[in-house]
Amino acid sequence: MQDARSSVRRIKVRKATVTRVIIGICLAIFLLDSAGSGDLFVQFGVNQIAITEFGEYYRLITAMFIHGSIIHIAFNMLILFQFGSAIEEFIGSARFTLLYFAAGLGGSVASFLFNNPFAFSVGASGAIFGLMGAFLIIGRRMNYPTNQVLGLLAINIVLGFVLPNIDWYGHFGGLVVGLAVGAGLNLQRR
C-alpha cells in the first residue's frame, strides 16, 4: 500500500515538467536582470532594426523569456502555470513544447513585422496567448468548458489596447499560431 501511494506521488510530481522548466527559466532571467543592469530587453528583445540590420534573429526566441516588470512576469507566469499545466498534461510534453515555441515565435514574428521599427518587445505573452488559443480549440472538441478562457482573452485583448507598452501585435500573432497548432494537434489525436 505504501509503495502504491509513493508511486502516485512521483507521477503527480512529473506532470507539467516543461511548463515548470519554462517558468523557472523566466524567473531566473528576471532575477538576474533585476540584479544586473536591467536592460536585457534592449539586448535580447524583439527589435526590427537589430534583426534586419545586424542579423540578430535569435531575438525572436530570447524575447520569450525576458520580462519588463514584476507585474509583467507575475501575470504571465500565473497564466502559464494555469493553462500550460493543463495543456501539457493533455497533449504531452513534446507537443506542448512545440506549441509553446511555435506560438511564442508567431508572437515575435508578428511584433517584428508590424511594430514600430524602434520598439522593443519582450515577454512570454505571445506564447501564452497561443496556449489560450490552443486551449479553446482542444477544450471545445473535448466538450470542456472554455468560457473562462474566452473571458480572460477578452480582458487581455482590451487591456492590450488600453494600457501603454503592451505589444498587442505579439499577442495576436501568438493567438493565431496557437489556434492553428491547437487545431492541428487535435486532428492528430482523433
CYANA upper distance limits for C-alpha pairs under 8 A (distance plus 0.5 A):
  1 MET  CA      5 ARG  CA      7.06
  2 GLN  CA      6 SER  CA      6.86
  3 ASP  CA      7 SER  CA      6.66
  4 ALA  CA      8 VAL  CA      6.77
  5 ARG  CA      9 ARG  CA      6.79
  6 SER  CA     10 ARG  CA      6.75
  7 SER  CA     11 ILE  CA      6.78
  8 VAL  CA     12 LYS  CA      6.82
  9 ARG  CA     13 VAL  CA      6.75
 10 ARG  CA     14 ARG  CA      6.92
 11 ILE  CA     15 LYS  CA      7.21
 15 LYS  CA     85 SER  CA      8.12
 15 LYS  CA     88 GLU  CA      8.40
 15 LYS  CA     89 GLU  CA      6.79
 16 ALA  CA     20 ARG  CA      6.89
 16 ALA  CA     84 GLY  CA      7.93
 16 ALA  CA     85 SER  CA      5.44
 16 ALA  CA     86 ALA  CA      8.21
 16 ALA  CA     88 GLU  CA      6.08
 16 ALA  CA     89 GLU  CA      6.44
 16 ALA  CA     93 SER  CA      7.65
 17 THR  CA     21 VAL  CA      6.68
 17 THR  CA     93 SER  CA      7.81
 18 VAL  CA     22 ILE  CA      6.63
 18 VAL  CA     88 GLU  CA      8.20
 18 VAL  CA     93 SER  CA      6.70
 18 VAL  CA     96 PHE  CA      8.28
 18 VAL  CA     97 THR  CA      7.47
 19 THR  CA     23 ILE  CA      6.75
 19 THR  CA     80 LEU  CA      7.70
 19 THR  CA     81 PHE  CA      7.12
 19 THR  CA     84 GLY  CA      6.22
 19 THR  CA     85 SER  CA      6.55
 19 THR  CA     88 GLU  CA      7.82
 20 ARG  CA     24 GLY  CA      6.56
 20 ARG  CA     81 PHE  CA      7.91
 21 VAL  CA     25 ILE  CA      6.66
 22 ILE  CA     26 CYS  CA      6.69
 22 ILE  CA     65 PHE  CA      8.49
 23 ILE  CA     27 LEU  CA      6.61
 23 ILE  CA     77 MET  CA      6.68
 23 ILE  CA     80 LEU  CA      8.14
 23 ILE  CA     81 PHE  CA      8.16
 24 GLY  CA     28 ALA  CA      6.51
 25 ILE  CA     29 ILE  CA      6.62
 25 ILE  CA     65 PHE  CA      7.52
 26 CYS  CA     30 PHE  CA      6.60
 26 CYS  CA     65 PHE  CA      5.43
 26 CYS  CA     66 ILE  CA      6.91
 26 CYS  CA     67 HIS  CA      8.22
 26 CYS  CA     73 ILE  CA      8.37
 27 LEU  CA     31 LEU  CA      6.62
 27 LEU  CA     73 ILE  CA      8.21
 28 ALA  CA     32 LEU  CA      6.61
 29 ILE  CA     33 ASP  CA      6.45
 29 ILE  CA     65 PHE  CA      7.66
 29 ILE  CA     66 ILE  CA      7.07
 30 PHE  CA     34 SER  CA      6.51
 30 PHE  CA     66 ILE  CA      6.98
 30 PHE  CA     67 HIS  CA      6.92
 30 PHE  CA     73 ILE  CA      8.41
 31 LEU  CA     35 ALA  CA      6.61
 32 LEU  CA     36 GLY  CA      6.53
 33 ASP  CA     37 SER  CA      6.79
 33 ASP  CA     38 GLY  CA      5.20
 33 ASP  CA     39 ASP  CA      7.48
 33 ASP  CA     40 LEU  CA      6.90
 34 SER  CA     38 GLY  CA      5.69
 39 ASP  CA     43 GLN  CA      7.24
 40 LEU  CA     44 PHE  CA      6.21
 40 LEU  CA     45 GLY  CA      7.68
 40 LEU  CA     66 ILE  CA      7.60
 41 PHE  CA     45 GLY  CA      5.02
 41 PHE  CA     63 ALA  CA      7.71
 41 PHE  CA     66 ILE  CA      7.00
 41 PHE  CA     67 HIS  CA      7.94
 41 PHE  CA     68 GLY  CA      7.60
 41 PHE  CA    120 PHE  CA      7.32
 41 PHE  CA    121 SER  CA      7.75
 41 PHE  CA    122 VAL  CA      6.67
 42 VAL  CA    120 PHE  CA      7.12
 44 PHE  CA     58 TYR  CA      8.34
 44 PHE  CA     59 ARG  CA      5.68
 44 PHE  CA     62 THR  CA      6.37
 44 PHE  CA     63 ALA  CA      6.42
 44 PHE  CA     66 ILE  CA      8.47
 45 GLY  CA     59 ARG  CA      6.02
 45 GLY  CA     60 LEU  CA      7.98
 45 GLY  CA     62 THR  CA      7.24
 45 GLY  CA     63 ALA  CA      5.00
 45 GLY  CA     66 ILE  CA      7.95
 45 GLY  CA    120 PHE  CA      6.15
 45 GLY  CA    121 SER  CA      5.90
 45 GLY  CA    122 VAL  CA      5.64
 46 VAL  CA     51 ILE  CA      8.22
 46 VAL  CA     59 ARG  CA      5.78
 46 VAL  CA     60 LEU  CA      6.30
 46 VAL  CA     63 ALA  CA      6.46
 46 VAL  CA    108 SER  CA      7.00
 46 VAL  CA    111 SER  CA      7.72
 46 VAL  CA    112 PHE  CA      6.88
 46 VAL  CA    119 ALA  CA      8.47
 46 VAL  CA    120 PHE  CA      5.93
 46 VAL  CA    121 SER  CA      5.46
 46 VAL  CA    122 VAL  CA      6.99
 47 ASN  CA     51 ILE  CA      6.76
 47 ASN  CA     59 ARG  CA      8.15
 47 ASN  CA    112 PHE  CA      6.93
 47 ASN  CA    117 PRO  CA      7.03
 47 ASN  CA    118 PHE  CA      6.98
 47 ASN  CA    119 ALA  CA      6.48
 47 ASN  CA    120 PHE  CA      5.48
 47 ASN  CA    121 SER  CA      7.29
 48 GLN  CA     52 THR  CA      6.50
 48 GLN  CA    112 PHE  CA      5.84
 48 GLN  CA    113 LEU  CA      8.02
 48 GLN  CA    115 ASN  CA      8.45
 48 GLN  CA    116 ASN  CA      8.30
 48 GLN  CA    117 PRO  CA      5.33
 48 GLN  CA    118 PHE  CA      7.25
 48 GLN  CA    119 ALA  CA      8.12
 49 ILE  CA     53 GLU  CA      5.97
 49 ILE  CA     54 PHE  CA      8.00
 49 ILE  CA    117 PRO  CA      6.39
 49 ILE  CA    118 PHE  CA      7.13
 50 ALA  CA     54 PHE  CA      5.75
 50 ALA  CA     55 GLY  CA      7.26
 50 ALA  CA     56 GLU  CA      6.49
 51 ILE  CA     55 GLY  CA      5.22
 51 ILE  CA     56 GLU  CA      5.00
 51 ILE  CA     57 TYR  CA      5.95
 51 ILE  CA     59 ARG  CA      7.93
 52 THR  CA     56 GLU  CA      7.98
 58 TYR  CA     62 THR  CA      6.73
 59 ARG  CA     63 ALA  CA      6.16
 60 LEU  CA     64 MET  CA      8.08
 60 LEU  CA    105 LEU  CA      6.66
 60 LEU  CA    108 SER  CA      5.75
 60 LEU  CA    109 VAL  CA      7.26
 61 ILE  CA     65 PHE  CA      8.38
 61 ILE  CA    101 PHE  CA      8.47
 61 ILE  CA    104 GLY  CA      7.94
 61 ILE  CA    105 LEU  CA      6.87
 61 ILE  CA    108 SER  CA      8.01
 62 THR  CA     66 ILE  CA      7.56
 63 ALA  CA    108 SER  CA      8.01
 63 ALA  CA    121 SER  CA      7.47
 63 ALA  CA    122 VAL  CA      5.11
 63 ALA  CA    123 GLY  CA      6.41
 63 ALA  CA    124 ALA  CA      8.06
 64 MET  CA    104 GLY  CA      6.77
 64 MET  CA    108 SER  CA      8.38
 64 MET  CA    122 VAL  CA      6.70
 64 MET  CA    123 GLY  CA      5.40
 64 MET  CA    124 ALA  CA      4.98
 64 MET  CA    125 SER  CA      8.14
 64 MET  CA    126 GLY  CA      8.27
 64 MET  CA    127 ALA  CA      7.93
 65 PHE  CA    122 VAL  CA      8.03
 65 PHE  CA    123 GLY  CA      6.45
 65 PHE  CA    124 ALA  CA      6.54
 66 ILE  CA    122 VAL  CA      6.14
 66 ILE  CA    123 GLY  CA      5.75
 66 ILE  CA    124 ALA  CA      7.95
 67 HIS  CA     72 HIS  CA      6.64
 67 HIS  CA     73 ILE  CA      6.12
 67 HIS  CA    122 VAL  CA      6.40
 67 HIS  CA    123 GLY  CA      5.37
 67 HIS  CA    124 ALA  CA      8.16
 68 GLY  CA     72 HIS  CA      6.78
 68 GLY  CA     73 ILE  CA      7.97
 68 GLY  CA    122 VAL  CA      7.64
 68 GLY  CA    123 GLY  CA      7.98
 69 SER  CA     73 ILE  CA      6.88
 70 ILE  CA     74 ALA  CA      6.43
 71 ILE  CA     75 PHE  CA      6.61
 72 HIS  CA     76 ASN  CA      6.74
 72 HIS  CA    123 GLY  CA      8.24
 73 ILE  CA     77 MET  CA      6.36
 73 ILE  CA    123 GLY  CA      8.20
 74 ALA  CA     78 LEU  CA      6.59
 75 PHE  CA     79 ILE  CA      6.74
 76 ASN  CA     80 LEU  CA      6.44
 76 ASN  CA    123 GLY  CA      8.40
 76 ASN  CA    124 ALA  CA      7.04
 76 ASN  CA    125 SER  CA      6.91
 76 ASN  CA    128 ILE  CA      7.76
 77 MET  CA     81 PHE  CA      6.42
 78 LEU  CA     82 GLN  CA      6.80
 79 ILE  CA     83 PHE  CA      6.52
 79 ILE  CA     84 GLY  CA      8.11
 79 ILE  CA    128 ILE  CA      7.71
 80 LEU  CA     84 GLY  CA      5.44
 80 LEU  CA     85 SER  CA      7.96
 80 LEU  CA    128 ILE  CA      6.61
 81 PHE  CA     85 SER  CA      6.08
 82 GLN  CA     86 ALA  CA      7.11
 83 PHE  CA     87 ILE  CA      6.57
 83 PHE  CA    131 LEU  CA      7.20
 83 PHE  CA    132 MET  CA      7.30
 83 PHE  CA    135 PHE  CA      7.91
 84 GLY  CA     88 GLU  CA      6.33
 84 GLY  CA     96 PHE  CA      8.44
 84 GLY  CA    131 LEU  CA      7.22
 85 SER  CA     89 GLU  CA      6.61
 86 ALA  CA     90 PHE  CA      6.86
 87 ILE  CA     91 ILE  CA      6.55
 87 ILE  CA     92 GLY  CA      8.25
 87 ILE  CA     96 PHE  CA      7.44
 87 ILE  CA    131 LEU  CA      8.13
 87 ILE  CA    135 PHE  CA      7.23
 88 GLU  CA     92 GLY  CA      5.51
 88 GLU  CA     93 SER  CA      6.02
 88 GLU  CA     95 ARG  CA      8.21
 88 GLU  CA     96 PHE  CA      5.71
 89 GLU  CA     93 SER  CA      7.91
 91 ILE  CA     95 ARG  CA      6.55
 91 ILE  CA     96 PHE  CA      6.90
 91 ILE  CA    185 LEU  CA      8.41
 92 GLY  CA     96 PHE  CA      6.53
 93 SER  CA     97 THR  CA      6.53
 94 ALA  CA     98 LEU  CA      6.90
 95 ARG  CA     99 LEU  CA      6.64
 95 ARG  CA    185 LEU  CA      8.26
 96 PHE  CA    100 TYR  CA      6.53
 97 THR  CA    101 PHE  CA      6.66
 98 LEU  CA    102 ALA  CA      6.41
 99 LEU  CA    103 ALA  CA      6.49
 99 LEU  CA    130 GLY  CA      8.09
 99 LEU  CA    131 LEU  CA      7.80
 99 LEU  CA    178 GLY  CA      7.22
 99 LEU  CA    181 VAL  CA      6.84
 99 LEU  CA    182 GLY  CA      8.08
100 TYR  CA    104 GLY  CA      6.50
100 TYR  CA    127 ALA  CA      5.89
100 TYR  CA    128 ILE  CA      8.03
100 TYR  CA    130 GLY  CA      7.66
100 TYR  CA    131 LEU  CA      7.30
101 PHE  CA    105 LEU  CA      6.35
101 PHE  CA    127 ALA  CA      7.29
102 ALA  CA    106 GLY  CA      6.51
102 ALA  CA    127 ALA  CA      8.06
102 ALA  CA    174 GLY  CA      8.44
102 ALA  CA    177 VAL  CA      7.31
102 ALA  CA    178 GLY  CA      8.06
102 ALA  CA    181 VAL  CA      8.41
103 ALA  CA    107 GLY  CA      6.68
103 ALA  CA    126 GLY  CA      6.68
103 ALA  CA    127 ALA  CA      5.07
103 ALA  CA    128 ILE  CA      8.18
103 ALA  CA    129 PHE  CA      8.17
103 ALA  CA    130 GLY  CA      5.40
103 ALA  CA    131 LEU  CA      7.95
103 ALA  CA    173 GLY  CA      7.91
103 ALA  CA    174 GLY  CA      4.91
103 ALA  CA    175 LEU  CA      7.45
103 ALA  CA    176 VAL  CA      8.38
103 ALA  CA    177 VAL  CA      5.64
103 ALA  CA    178 GLY  CA      5.77
104 GLY  CA    108 SER  CA      6.74
104 GLY  CA    124 ALA  CA      7.25
104 GLY  CA    125 SER  CA      8.09
104 GLY  CA    126 GLY  CA      5.42
104 GLY  CA    127 ALA  CA      4.30
104 GLY  CA    128 ILE  CA      8.07
104 GLY  CA    130 GLY  CA      7.78
104 GLY  CA    174 GLY  CA      6.25
105 LEU  CA    109 VAL  CA      6.51
105 LEU  CA    126 GLY  CA      8.22
105 LEU  CA    127 ALA  CA      8.00
105 LEU  CA    174 GLY  CA      7.83
106 GLY  CA    110 ALA  CA      6.64
106 GLY  CA    126 GLY  CA      7.67
106 GLY  CA    127 ALA  CA      8.42
106 GLY  CA    170 GLY  CA      7.96
106 GLY  CA    173 GLY  CA      5.55
106 GLY  CA    174 GLY  CA      5.49
106 GLY  CA    176 VAL  CA      8.35
106 GLY  CA    177 VAL  CA      6.41
107 GLY  CA    111 SER  CA      6.65
107 GLY  CA    125 SER  CA      8.37
107 GLY  CA    126 GLY  CA      4.91
107 GLY  CA    127 ALA  CA      7.30
107 GLY  CA    169 TYR  CA      7.48
107 GLY  CA    170 GLY  CA      4.38
107 GLY  CA    171 HIS  CA      6.44
107 GLY  CA    172 PHE  CA      7.33
107 GLY  CA    173 GLY  CA      4.69
107 GLY  CA    174 GLY  CA      4.67
107 GLY  CA    175 LEU  CA      8.22
108 SER  CA    112 PHE  CA      6.54
108 SER  CA    121 SER  CA      8.36
108 SER  CA    126 GLY  CA      7.58
108 SER  CA    170 GLY  CA      6.26
108 SER  CA    173 GLY  CA      7.96
108 SER  CA    174 GLY  CA      8.38
109 VAL  CA    113 LEU  CA      6.56
109 VAL  CA    170 GLY  CA      8.07
109 VAL  CA    173 GLY  CA      7.83
110 ALA  CA    114 PHE  CA      6.45
110 ALA  CA    115 ASN  CA      8.23
110 ALA  CA    169 TYR  CA      6.14
110 ALA  CA    170 GLY  CA      6.03
110 ALA  CA    172 PHE  CA      8.24
110 ALA  CA    173 GLY  CA      5.63
111 SER  CA    115 ASN  CA      5.67
111 SER  CA    121 SER  CA      7.59
111 SER  CA    167 ASP  CA      7.58
111 SER  CA    169 TYR  CA      5.67
111 SER  CA    170 GLY  CA      5.37
111 SER  CA    173 GLY  CA      8.11
112 PHE  CA    117 PRO  CA      8.16
114 PHE  CA    169 TYR  CA      7.25
115 ASN  CA    119 ALA  CA      7.27
115 ASN  CA    167 ASP  CA      8.40
115 ASN  CA    169 TYR  CA      7.46
121 SER  CA    167 ASP  CA      7.19
124 ALA  CA    128 ILE  CA      6.60
125 SER  CA    129 PHE  CA      6.44
125 SER  CA    170 GLY  CA      7.77
125 SER  CA    171 HIS  CA      6.58
125 SER  CA    174 GLY  CA      8.24
126 GLY  CA    130 GLY  CA      6.69
126 GLY  CA    170 GLY  CA      5.62
126 GLY  CA    171 HIS  CA      5.08
126 GLY  CA    172 PHE  CA      7.73
126 GLY  CA    173 GLY  CA      7.10
126 GLY  CA    174 GLY  CA      4.67
126 GLY  CA    175 LEU  CA      7.35
127 ALA  CA    131 LEU  CA      6.77
127 ALA  CA    174 GLY  CA      5.97
127 ALA  CA    175 LEU  CA      8.26
127 ALA  CA    178 GLY  CA      8.23
128 ILE  CA    132 MET  CA      6.79
128 ILE  CA    174 GLY  CA      7.88
129 PHE  CA    133 GLY  CA      6.67
129 PHE  CA    153 LEU  CA      8.19
129 PHE  CA    171 HIS  CA      6.35
129 PHE  CA    172 PHE  CA      7.94
129 PHE  CA    174 GLY  CA      6.02
129 PHE  CA    175 LEU  CA      5.29
129 PHE  CA    178 GLY  CA      7.66
130 GLY  CA    134 ALA  CA      6.64
130 GLY  CA    174 GLY  CA      5.06
130 GLY  CA    175 LEU  CA      4.68
130 GLY  CA    176 VAL  CA      7.38
130 GLY  CA    177 VAL  CA      6.64
130 GLY  CA    178 GLY  CA      4.13
130 GLY  CA    179 LEU  CA      7.12
131 LEU  CA    135 PHE  CA      6.48
131 LEU  CA    175 LEU  CA      8.07
131 LEU  CA    178 GLY  CA      6.33
132 MET  CA    136 LEU  CA      6.76
132 MET  CA    149 VAL  CA      7.05
132 MET  CA    153 LEU  CA      8.03
132 MET  CA    175 LEU  CA      7.80
132 MET  CA    178 GLY  CA      7.84
133 GLY  CA    137 ILE  CA      7.05
133 GLY  CA    175 LEU  CA      5.91
133 GLY  CA    176 VAL  CA      7.84
133 GLY  CA    178 GLY  CA      5.56
133 GLY  CA    179 LEU  CA      5.16
133 GLY  CA    182 GLY  CA      7.67
134 ALA  CA    138 ILE  CA      6.53
134 ALA  CA    178 GLY  CA      5.49
134 ALA  CA    179 LEU  CA      5.43
134 ALA  CA    180 ALA  CA      8.10
134 ALA  CA    181 VAL  CA      7.30
134 ALA  CA    182 GLY  CA      4.59
134 ALA  CA    183 ALA  CA      7.61
135 PHE  CA    139 GLY  CA      6.02
135 PHE  CA    146 THR  CA      8.29
135 PHE  CA    149 VAL  CA      8.30
135 PHE  CA    182 GLY  CA      7.71
136 LEU  CA    140 ARG  CA      6.49
136 LEU  CA    146 THR  CA      6.51
136 LEU  CA    149 VAL  CA      7.49
136 LEU  CA    150 LEU  CA      8.20
136 LEU  CA    179 LEU  CA      8.21
137 ILE  CA    141 ARG  CA      6.88
137 ILE  CA    179 LEU  CA      7.04
137 ILE  CA    182 GLY  CA      6.41
137 ILE  CA    183 ALA  CA      6.55
137 ILE  CA    186 ASN  CA      8.25
138 ILE  CA    142 MET  CA      6.71
138 ILE  CA    182 GLY  CA      6.82
138 ILE  CA    183 ALA  CA      7.66
138 ILE  CA    186 ASN  CA      6.63
139 GLY  CA    143 ASN  CA      6.52
139 GLY  CA    144 TYR  CA      5.18
139 GLY  CA    145 PRO  CA      7.21
139 GLY  CA    146 THR  CA      6.79
140 ARG  CA    144 TYR  CA      6.24
140 ARG  CA    145 PRO  CA      7.61
140 ARG  CA    146 THR  CA      7.35
141 ARG  CA    186 ASN  CA      8.36
146 THR  CA    150 LEU  CA      6.89
147 ASN  CA    151 GLY  CA      6.64
148 GLN  CA    152 LEU  CA      6.58
149 VAL  CA    153 LEU  CA      6.52
150 LEU  CA    154 ALA  CA      6.59
151 GLY  CA    155 ILE  CA      6.70
152 LEU  CA    156 ASN  CA      6.64
153 LEU  CA    157 ILE  CA      6.51
154 ALA  CA    158 VAL  CA      6.75
155 ILE  CA    159 LEU  CA      6.66
156 ASN  CA    160 GLY  CA      6.53
157 ILE  CA    161 PHE  CA      7.30
157 ILE  CA    168 TRP  CA      7.93
158 VAL  CA    162 VAL  CA      6.75
159 LEU  CA    163 LEU  CA      6.05
160 GLY  CA    164 PRO  CA      8.25
160 GLY  CA    166 ILE  CA      5.91
160 GLY  CA    167 ASP  CA      7.39
160 GLY  CA    168 TRP  CA      5.86
161 PHE  CA    166 ILE  CA      8.11
161 PHE  CA    168 TRP  CA      7.65
167 ASP  CA    171 HIS  CA      7.18
168 TRP  CA    172 PHE  CA      6.62
169 TYR  CA    173 GLY  CA      6.53
170 GLY  CA    174 GLY  CA      6.59
171 HIS  CA    175 LEU  CA      6.62
172 PHE  CA    176 VAL  CA      6.56
173 GLY  CA    177 VAL  CA      6.85
174 GLY  CA    178 GLY  CA      6.42
175 LEU  CA    179 LEU  CA      6.60
176 VAL  CA    180 ALA  CA      6.81
177 VAL  CA    181 VAL  CA      6.49
178 GLY  CA    182 GLY  CA      6.24
179 LEU  CA    183 ALA  CA      6.61
180 ALA  CA    184 GLY  CA      6.73
181 VAL  CA    185 LEU  CA      6.50
182 GLY  CA    186 ASN  CA      6.54
183 ALA  CA    187 LEU  CA      6.73
184 GLY  CA    188 GLN  CA      6.92
185 LEU  CA    189 ARG  CA      6.94
186 ASN  CA    190 ARG  CA      7.14
